[in-house]
Amino acid sequence: MTASSAESARSSTTSSVRLRVLIVLLVAALAGALTPLGEHILPESINSAANSSGPWATIAFALVYASQLRGWAAAALAAAALVIMDLTFFLFFDGLGGYYPHHYLAFWIAIAICVGPLLGLCASWLRSPNERLQELGVAAPSAVLIGEGVYMLEWLPGVSVVYSIASLVVGAALFGVLAVALLRQPARMAASFVLCAAGSFLFLEIYGLLPLVLNKVVP
């Protein structure tokens, strides 16, 4: 390969990466913008799906995986996607006549910056040759969906039982699909299942602390 052809290949790769990143951020912006609309349009039994951690995390996870970015690039992209979701949600919520306190927005942006990198890394680990990392990547999105479903059933039973159960079912189904498609071996599936259960419990415990932090710490 000549120097010019190598330079052309690098330029083409860079352009492809930039396009994929742009698409991820645009889809994230669309998801954030549609969230307040979904809260108004969807039936009360499932409108919690429009503004919940599980769907947002799953969307960001899927977008980063589709981008094919690896390592810290994937981590940064996931954090950026979640931040953009927060910002576009805020803008459209206010545009529809609602009032969303600025300190709430700052709080959730901080959460996005903290959680996003781990989410992005897990998404990139689905492509990892390291078996342990791949098992963790398979467990991650289901852990969020299952953890949030349990949290809502336990602490917010009157909000949306239908969505809570749906979150559990989708989380379990997603784990099954990813485990069969990527892990295949029963021992690896079992290891990932344990990680998913542990992640769900950890999510449940941490998520339960967020209202306390929001009400007591954030001014």
Buried (B, 14 or more C-beta within 10 A) or exposed (E): EEEEEEEEEEEEEEEEBEEBBEEBBEBBBBBBBBBBEBBEEBEEEBBBBBBBBBBBBBBBBBBBBEBEBBEEBBBBBBBBBBBBBBBBBBBBBEEEEEEBEEEEBEBBBEBBBEBBBBBBBBBBBBBBEEBEBBBBBBBBBBBBBBBBBBBBBEEEEEBBBBBBEBBBEBBBEBBEEBBEEBBEEEEBBEBBBEBBBEBBBEBBEEBEEBEEEBEEEEE
